[in-house]
Amino acid sequence: MPEDLVLQKQIEKLNQIGIALSSEINLGKLLELIVREARGFTHADAGSLYIVDKDRLFFHVAQNETLSRRPDPPPGFKPYPLPLSKQSIAGYVAITGEIVNIENVYSLPETVPYRFNPAFDLRNDYLTRSMLVVPMRDREGEILGVLQVINAMDETRAVAVFPESVEHLVMSLASQAAVAIRNAKLISDIKALFEAVIRYSASAIDARSPHTAGHSKRVAAYSGAVAKAISTEVTGPFADVFFTPEELEELSYAAWLHDMGKIGVPERILDKENRLSDEAMETIVNRFELIKALKISHIYQDRYARDVWARGGSVSEGNKDRSDDTISQEIRKVVQEIEENLSFTQKVNRSNFLSDDDLATLQAIASRTYEDIAGNTIPYISEKEMECLSVRKGNLTAEEYKGIQNHVELTYNIVKNIPFTKTLKNIPFFAASHHEMLDGTGYPKGLKGDEIPMQSRILAVVDIFDALTAIDRPYRRAMTRERAGEILKAEAKAGRLDKDIVNLFIDKELYKI
């Protein structure tokens, strides 16, 4: 083939490689791609790549065709650091920026400062001969790393020398690789910063209440475990379901952000331990003490007034004693009644369930009135207090519960404004639909069945599990995993949760992460 045609094909190949490098943003995959393309470009049996990090070289990639073909190939490569020094071939190239093309690494002249380390060859029964090492220099001239290809192979698979004609082409490839690495690292750094902001923000919102601290982190971990387990299933309902790395990332972000809307829920609702706040209950206590004092005062006033007027304005000693006994009895009765009413009200305030009988007793107390010093008629329990105390289950009023439910709408309105990439476009919907139930009884939209995607179903299961088991909540004690599993399976049987996800999560103990 004419030399010009060979060069043209090499340049075309170089352009194709450049396009491939520019489209890969995963740094690990990019480094592997760079070495693989460099080896293919130069017909090299092996190759490796180093990244410069301050005063060290990090050995990131090692590929070897000969070793990979053996029946017992060496274990997977693990990156490790090397000193940045001219004594190693890679270190010399990284420091000087020179191209090094070596015919035989075991026959280096004494005039060069670098030496070949034969440890790899000895450990793997391999023979390194020729080597072409080039710096990876970006547009600003900074050397980001070193690319080396090892053992050029001729048409007969014999080791040959790397021809000088490919040096500049490999140098061009290395420069393209450096730019791609720079971009990938920039994207990686931006992504890491973005993830940190999301996790910090979610953790800060969770930490508003001691009862929810760490919740989003655990939900993210649980949901990731479920999705990965689903992807490994080869039989059953999940045999054809597989989550790509991008979909796993999308689910993780949705899990971290699923309670973002709680930033708009007042802490008095998030941390509500009883039906009434401590301040509201203290107001009732003081009111009952006032009622008690007023009742006692009225007893004294009424009794003495009747005695005095009945006896022409005087009270004998005998009549006074009998009057005092009667007064004491009345006072004891009043005090006992008021204290019993107060004690019952306090008990209801602390309870999480209100029976029909208790509700009737509470209504009887609330219907009673007293007359204050100004002559105003006032109920024992106000209408607003009664609204809180008469909640049949839990401690939230209908209005407060609606405020809690509204956090998913707030989540959607917040998260939808984050400029996600196309691969992450579903995050707002996933995050805001983790309270939807398969039978349509969930919120905020009352979605049913297939309207709820797999990701939201996963979040619904693990969100409930963590709420049940994490720590004591204001309205109940933390449950054991076993009891929480029973509740999840009951909800699945009732058609509210996805039974296949529940069974996978509980039966495989995916919560043990």
PEDA-V935258 format. One record per residue. N is the residue number from 1. RES is the residue in one small letter. PHI is phi in degrees with one decimal (NA if undefined). OMEGA is omega in whole degrees, -180 to 180 (NA if undefined). D_CENTER is the distance of its C-alpha to the mean C-alpha in whole Angstrom. Layout:
N|RES|PHI|OMEGA|D_CENTER / N|RES|PHI|OMEGA|D_CENTER
This chain:
1|m|NA|-180|59 / 2|p|-56.7|-176|60 / 3|e|-62.0|-180|58 / 4|d|-63.6|-179|57 / 5|l|-68.6|177|55 / 6|v|-61.6|-180|53 / 7|l|-63.0|-180|52 / 8|q|-62.6|179|51 / 9|k|-64.7|178|49 / 10|q|-66.2|179|48 / 11|i|-66.0|177|47 / 12|e|-61.3|179|45 / 13|k|-63.3|179|43 / 14|l|-62.3|178|42 / 15|n|-65.6|178|41 / 16|q|-63.4|178|39 / 17|i|-64.0|179|37 / 18|g|-59.3|178|36 / 19|i|-64.4|180|35 / 20|a|-63.5|-179|33 / 21|l|-65.6|-177|32 / 22|s|-70.0|-178|31 / 23|s|-90.7|-179|29 / 24|e|-100.9|-178|26 / 25|i|-109.4|176|23 / 26|n|-78.2|-172|22 / 27|l|-61.4|-179|23 / 28|g|-61.2|179|24 / 29|k|-65.3|-179|25 / 30|l|-63.8|-179|27 / 31|l|-63.8|177|29 / 32|e|-62.2|-180|30 / 33|l|-64.6|-180|31 / 34|i|-59.9|-178|33 / 35|v|-66.1|-179|35 / 36|r|-62.4|-180|36 / 37|e|-69.4|178|37 / 38|a|-64.0|178|39 / 39|r|-65.4|179|41 / 40|g|-65.8|-179|42 / 41|f|-67.0|-174|43 / 42|t|-108.5|-177|45 / 43|h|56.3|-178|46 / 44|a|-93.4|179|44 / 45|d|-73.2|-175|44 / 46|a|-144.0|178|41 / 47|g|-166.7|179|39 / 48|s|-150.0|-177|36 / 49|l|-142.5|179|34 / 50|y|-120.6|175|34 / 51|i|-116.1|178|31 / 52|v|-79.9|176|33 / 53|d|-137.7|-177|31 / 54|k|57.8|-176|33 / 55|d|-102.5|-179|36 / 56|r|-137.3|171|34 / 57|l|-109.0|177|34 / 58|f|-104.3|179|31 / 59|f|-77.9|-171|32 / 60|h|-99.7|-173|30 / 61|v|-133.0|173|31 / 62|a|-139.7|178|34 / 63|q|-125.8|-178|36 / 64|n|-150.4|-177|39 / 65|e|-65.6|-178|41 / 66|t|-60.7|-178|44 / 67|l|-67.4|-178|41 / 68|s|-67.7|-179|39 / 69|r|-86.4|-179|42 / 70|r|-71.8|179|43 / 71|p|-59.8|179|43 / 72|d|-123.5|-179|41 / 73|p|-63.0|-180|39 / 74|p|-63.6|-180|37 / 75|p|-62.6|-178|33 / 76|g|-54.4|-178|31 / 77|f|-77.5|176|31 / 78|k|-119.3|180|29 / 79|p|-59.2|176|29 / 80|y|-152.1|-177|30 / 81|p|-89.1|175|32 / 82|l|-129.9|175|36 / 83|p|-65.6|177|38 / 84|l|-83.3|-174|39 / 85|s|-144.6|178|42 / 86|k|-71.2|-178|45 / 87|q|-73.0|174|46 / 88|s|-99.7|-179|44 / 89|i|-63.9|180|44 / 90|a|-63.4|180|41 / 91|g|-64.5|179|41 / 92|y|-61.3|-179|44 / 93|v|-66.2|-180|43 / 94|a|-65.5|-178|40 / 95|i|-80.6|-175|42 / 96|t|-90.4|-176|45 / 97|g|76.9|-179|44 / 98|e|-87.0|172|47 / 99|i|-83.8|177|47 / 100|v|-121.2|179|48 / 101|n|-118.2|-172|50 / 102|i|-112.0|178|51 / 103|e|-75.5|-180|53 / 104|n|-145.5|-176|53 / 105|v|-67.6|-180|51 / 106|y|-90.5|-180|53 / 107|s|-128.6|180|56 / 108|l|-72.7|178|55 / 109|p|-67.5|-179|57 / 110|e|-68.7|-176|58 / 111|t|-75.4|-179|57 / 112|v|-88.1|-176|54 / 113|p|-79.0|-174|51 / 114|y|-97.2|178|49 / 115|r|-135.4|179|49 / 116|f|-88.6|177|47 / 117|n|-95.4|-175|45 / 118|p|-84.2|-174|46 / 119|a|-57.8|-179|44 / 120|f|-62.7|-180|42 / 121|d|-60.3|-178|45 / 122|l|-65.8|-177|46 / 123|r|-70.7|-174|43 / 124|n|-116.5|-179|43 / 125|d|53.4|-177|47 / 126|y|-126.9|179|46 / 127|l|-122.0|176|49 / 128|t|-85.5|179|47 / 129|r|-122.3|-178|50 / 130|s|-84.7|-178|50 / 131|m|-152.8|174|47 / 132|l|-120.0|-175|46 / 133|v|-123.3|-178|43 / 134|v|-130.1|176|42 / 135|p|-78.9|174|40 / 136|m|-100.4|-173|37 / 137|r|-110.9|-179|38 / 138|d|-85.6|-175|36 / 139|r|-64.2|180|38 / 140|e|-85.7|179|38 / 141|g|87.3|180|40 / 142|e|-79.7|179|37 / 143|i|-86.4|-178|37 / 144|l|-89.9|-177|34 / 145|g|-177.0|-177|35 / 146|v|-134.7|177|37 / 147|l|-112.4|177|38 / 148|q|-131.5|175|40 / 149|v|-112.9|-169|42 / 150|i|-127.7|176|44 / 151|n|57.8|173|47 / 152|a|-63.6|-177|48 / 153|m|-109.8|177|50 / 154|d|-85.2|-175|53 / 155|e|-65.4|-179|54 / 156|t|-97.7|-178|55 / 157|r|67.7|174|52 / 158|a|-94.5|-179|54 / 159|v|-70.8|180|52 / 160|a|-127.0|178|53 / 161|v|-93.4|175|53 / 162|f|-71.7|-178|51 / 163|p|-68.8|-180|53 / 164|e|-61.8|-176|53 / 165|s|-63.6|-178|53 / 166|v|-95.0|-175|49 / 167|e|-59.2|-177|48 / 168|h|-70.8|177|48 / 169|l|-67.9|177|46 / 170|v|-67.2|177|43 / 171|m|-63.0|177|43 / 172|s|-64.5|177|42 / 173|l|-60.5|-180|40 / 174|a|-63.5|179|38 / 175|s|-67.8|176|38 / 176|q|-60.5|179|36 / 177|a|-63.1|-180|34 / 178|a|-62.8|178|34 / 179|v|-64.0|180|33 / 180|a|-63.8|178|30 / 181|i|-63.7|179|29 / 182|r|-58.1|-180|29 / 183|n|-65.4|-179|27 / 184|a|-63.8|179|24 / 185|k|-66.7|178|24 / 186|l|-63.4|178|24 / 187|i|-61.9|179|21 / 188|s|-63.3|179|19 / 189|d|-66.0|178|19 / 190|i|-63.5|179|18 / 191|k|-63.2|179|15 / 192|a|-62.8|178|14 / 193|l|-64.0|179|15 / 194|f|-60.9|179|13 / 195|e|-61.8|-180|10 / 196|a|-62.3|179|11 / 197|v|-63.8|180|12 / 198|i|-61.9|-176|8 / 199|r|-67.1|179|6 / 200|y|-65.5|-179|10 / 201|s|-63.0|-180|10 / 202|a|-63.8|180|7 / 203|s|-66.0|179|8 / 204|a|-65.8|179|12 / 205|i|-68.3|177|12 / 206|d|-59.1|-175|11 / 207|a|-74.1|175|13 / 208|r|-58.6|179|16 / 209|s|-123.3|177|16 / 210|p|-63.6|-178|17 / 211|h|-82.1|-178|16 / 212|t|-119.4|-179|13 / 213|a|-57.8|179|12 / 214|g|81.0|-175|9 / 215|h|-61.7|-177|8 / 216|s|-63.7|178|4 / 217|k|-62.5|180|4 / 218|r|-68.9|178|6 / 219|v|-61.7|177|6 / 220|a|-63.3|180|4 / 221|a|-67.0|180|7 / 222|y|-62.1|-176|9 / 223|s|-64.6|177|9 / 224|g|-63.5|179|9 / 225|a|-63.3|180|12 / 226|v|-65.6|-178|14 / 227|a|-62.0|179|14 / 228|k|-67.1|178|15 / 229|a|-65.6|177|18 / 230|i|-59.5|-177|19 / 231|s|-67.1|-179|20 / 232|t|-94.1|-179|22 / 233|e|-72.1|180|24 / 234|v|-111.7|176|28 / 235|t|-134.2|176|29 / 236|g|81.4|-173|28 / 237|p|-66.7|-177|26 / 238|f|-107.6|-176|24 / 239|a|-58.0|-177|27 / 240|d|-104.3|-179|26 / 241|v|-105.7|179|23 / 242|f|-142.6|178|21 / 243|f|-99.0|177|18 / 244|t|-72.8|176|18 / 245|p|-55.1|179|16 / 246|e|-66.9|179|16 / 247|e|-70.7|175|15 / 248|l|-64.5|178|12 / 249|e|-64.1|179|11 / 250|e|-61.3|179|11 / 251|l|-65.0|180|9 / 252|s|-61.3|179|6 / 253|y|-62.5|180|7 / 254|a|-61.2|179|8 / 255|a|-65.6|179|5 / 256|w|-62.2|-173|3 / 257|l|-98.1|-169|7 / 258|h|-63.6|180|8 / 259|d|-110.0|-178|10 / 260|m|-57.3|-178|11 / 261|g|-67.0|180|14 / 262|k|-67.9|175|14 / 263|i|-62.9|-180|16 / 264|g|-95.6|179|19 / 265|v|-96.7|-178|19 / 266|p|-58.9|-179|22 / 267|e|-63.2|180|21 / 268|r|-63.5|176|24 / 269|i|-88.6|-180|23 / 270|l|-59.0|-175|19 / 271|d|-102.8|-176|21 / 272|k|-68.0|-177|24 / 273|e|-92.3|-179|26 / 274|n|-123.3|-179|29 / 275|r|-67.2|176|31 / 276|l|-116.4|175|32 / 277|s|-68.2|179|31 / 278|d|-58.9|-179|33 / 279|e|-66.3|-180|35 / 280|a|-66.3|179|36 / 281|m|-69.3|177|37 / 282|e|-64.4|177|39 / 283|t|-61.6|179|41 / 284|i|-65.0|178|42 / 285|v|-58.4|180|43 / 286|n|-64.2|179|45 / 287|r|-65.0|179|46 / 288|f|-65.8|175|47 / 289|e|-64.9|177|49 / 290|l|-65.0|177|51 / 291|i|-57.9|180|52 / 292|k|-60.3|-179|53 / 293|a|-64.2|-180|55 / 294|l|-66.4|178|57 / 295|k|-61.6|179|58 / 296|i|-62.9|179|59 / 297|s|-60.3|180|61 / 298|h|-65.4|178|62 / 299|i|-60.7|179|64 / 300|y|-60.8|-178|66 / 301|q|-62.2|-178|67 / 302|d|-66.2|-177|68 / 303|r|-63.8|-178|70 / 304|y|-66.8|179|72 / 305|a|-64.4|179|73 / 306|r|-65.4|-179|74 / 307|d|-64.4|-178|76 / 308|v|-63.6|-178|78 / 309|w|-67.9|180|79 / 310|a|-68.5|-176|80 / 311|r|-115.8|175|82 / 312|g|67.9|174|84 / 313|g|95.1|178|81 / 314|s|-132.9|180|82 / 315|v|-124.6|178|80 / 316|s|-75.4|-179|82 / 317|e|-62.0|-179|80 / 318|g|-64.3|179|80 / 319|n|-64.9|180|78 / 320|k|-64.9|-180|76 / 321|d|-62.8|-180|75 / 322|r|-64.1|178|74 / 323|s|-64.4|180|72 / 324|d|-65.5|178|70 / 325|d|-62.2|179|70 / 326|t|-63.1|179|69 / 327|i|-60.9|-179|66 / 328|s|-60.6|179|65 / 329|q|-63.9|180|64 / 330|e|-63.4|-179|63 / 331|i|-63.4|180|60 / 332|r|-60.6|179|59 / 333|k|-63.7|-180|58 / 334|v|-63.6|-179|57 / 335|v|-60.9|-180|55 / 336|q|-61.4|-178|54 / 337|e|-63.6|-178|53 / 338|i|-67.4|180|50 / 339|e|-66.2|177|49 / 340|e|-65.7|177|48 / 341|n|-61.2|180|47 / 342|l|-66.2|-180|44 / 343|s|-59.7|179|43 / 344|f|-64.3|179|42 / 345|t|-62.0|178|41 / 346|q|-65.4|179|38 / 347|k|-65.1|178|38 / 348|v|-61.6|-179|37 / 349|n|-59.8|-177|34 / 350|r|-88.3|-174|33 / 351|s|-82.4|178|32 / 352|n|-110.9|179|30 / 353|f|-143.7|-178|33 / 354|l|-119.1|180|36 / 355|s|-76.8|178|39 / 356|d|-62.7|-180|42 / 357|d|-64.9|180|44 / 358|d|-65.6|179|42 / 359|l|-64.4|179|41 / 360|a|-63.1|178|45 / 361|t|-64.0|180|46 / 362|l|-62.1|179|43 / 363|q|-64.6|178|45 / 364|a|-65.3|178|48 / 365|i|-64.4|-177|47 / 366|a|-64.7|-179|46 / 367|s|-77.5|-180|49 / 368|r|-77.0|-180|51 / 369|t|-132.5|174|52 / 370|y|-141.1|-180|54 / 371|e|-109.5|-178|56 / 372|d|-79.2|-176|55 / 373|i|-60.9|-179|57 / 374|a|-83.1|178|58 / 375|g|88.9|179|58 / 376|n|-82.4|178|55 / 377|t|-88.4|-173|54 / 378|i|-129.4|179|50 / 379|p|-73.3|176|48 / 380|y|-58.2|-179|47 / 381|i|-127.4|-176|43 / 382|s|-71.8|-180|42 / 383|e|-62.2|180|41 / 384|k|-67.0|178|38 / 385|e|-63.9|-180|38 / 386|m|-65.5|178|39 / 387|e|-59.4|180|36 / 388|c|-73.4|-175|33 / 389|l|-71.2|-174|35 / 390|s|-91.4|174|36 / 391|v|-61.6|-173|33 / 392|r|-74.6|-178|33 / 393|k|-138.8|-176|30 / 394|g|83.2|-179|27 / 395|n|-133.3|-179|28 / 396|l|-103.4|174|27 / 397|t|-73.8|180|29 / 398|a|-58.5|180|29 / 399|e|-67.3|180|29 / 400|e|-66.8|179|26 / 401|y|-64.2|177|24 / 402|k|-64.1|177|24 / 403|g|-64.1|177|23 / 404|i|-64.8|-180|20 / 405|q|-61.4|-177|20 / 406|n|-65.9|-177|20 / 407|h|-64.9|179|17 / 408|v|-73.2|174|16 / 409|e|-63.8|177|19 / 410|l|-63.6|177|17 / 411|t|-57.6|-179|14 / 412|y|-61.4|-177|16 / 413|n|-65.3|178|18 / 414|i|-79.4|-172|16 / 415|v|-70.1|-178|14 / 416|k|-65.5|-180|17 / 417|n|-88.9|175|19 / 418|i|-79.1|-176|16 / 419|p|-76.9|180|18 / 420|f|-71.0|173|17 / 421|t|-73.8|-178|19 / 422|k|-60.0|-178|20 / 423|t|-71.0|-178|18 / 424|l|-116.9|-171|15 / 425|k|-65.4|-176|17 / 426|n|-87.0|-176|16 / 427|i|-54.8|-179|12 / 428|p|-56.8|-179|14 / 429|f|-68.6|179|16 / 430|f|-58.9|-176|13 / 431|a|-64.7|-174|11 / 432|a|-92.0|-178|14 / 433|s|-120.0|-178|15 / 434|h|-78.4|175|13 / 435|h|-108.0|175|16 / 436|e|-77.4|-179|19 / 437|m|-117.1|-174|21 / 438|l|-59.0|-178|23 / 439|d|-88.4|177|27 / 440|g|86.7|-178|26 / 441|t|-90.1|-179|25 / 442|g|-85.1|-179|22 / 443|y|-145.2|15|21 / 444|p|-92.1|-172|21 / 445|k|-105.0|-178|23 / 446|g|65.0|-180|24 / 447|l|-65.5|-179|24 / 448|k|-129.5|169|25 / 449|g|43.9|-175|25 / 450|d|-67.2|176|25 / 451|e|-69.3|-179|24 / 452|i|-101.8|-177|20 / 453|p|-69.4|-178|19 / 454|m|-55.6|-178|17 / 455|q|-61.7|180|14 / 456|s|-68.7|177|14 / 457|r|-65.2|177|16 / 458|i|-62.4|-179|13 / 459|l|-60.7|-180|11 / 460|a|-61.3|-178|14 / 461|v|-65.7|-174|15 / 462|v|-74.1|177|12 / 463|d|-64.6|179|11 / 464|i|-65.5|-179|15 / 465|f|-59.0|-179|15 / 466|d|-68.5|178|12 / 467|a|-62.0|-178|14 / 468|l|-79.3|-169|17 / 469|t|-109.2|-169|17 / 470|a|-58.7|179|15 / 471|i|-146.8|177|17 / 472|d|-59.2|174|20 / 473|r|-97.6|-179|20 / 474|p|-57.2|-172|23 / 475|y|-99.1|178|24 / 476|r|-170.6|177|24 / 477|r|-81.0|175|24 / 478|a|-64.7|-179|21 / 479|m|-97.6|172|22 / 480|t|-72.6|178|22 / 481|r|-60.8|-179|20 / 482|e|-63.1|180|24 / 483|r|-66.0|178|24 / 484|a|-62.7|177|21 / 485|g|-62.6|178|21 / 486|e|-62.4|180|25 / 487|i|-65.9|179|23 / 488|l|-61.1|-180|21 / 489|k|-68.1|176|24 / 490|a|-66.5|178|26 / 491|e|-65.7|178|24 / 492|a|-67.8|179|24 / 493|k|-63.8|179|28 / 494|a|-77.8|177|28 / 495|g|87.2|-179|27 / 496|r|-93.4|179|24 / 497|l|-110.3|178|21 / 498|d|-71.3|-174|21 / 499|k|-66.2|-179|23 / 500|d|-67.5|177|23 / 501|i|-67.8|178|19 / 502|v|-59.5|-179|20 / 503|n|-62.1|179|22 / 504|l|-63.0|-177|20 / 505|f|-65.2|-177|17 / 506|i|-81.3|-174|20 / 507|d|-65.8|178|23 / 508|k|-92.0|177|21 / 509|e|52.2|-179|19 / 510|l|-69.6|176|16 / 511|y|-74.6|179|15 / 512|k|-88.2|-178|16 / 513|i|-115.3|NA|14
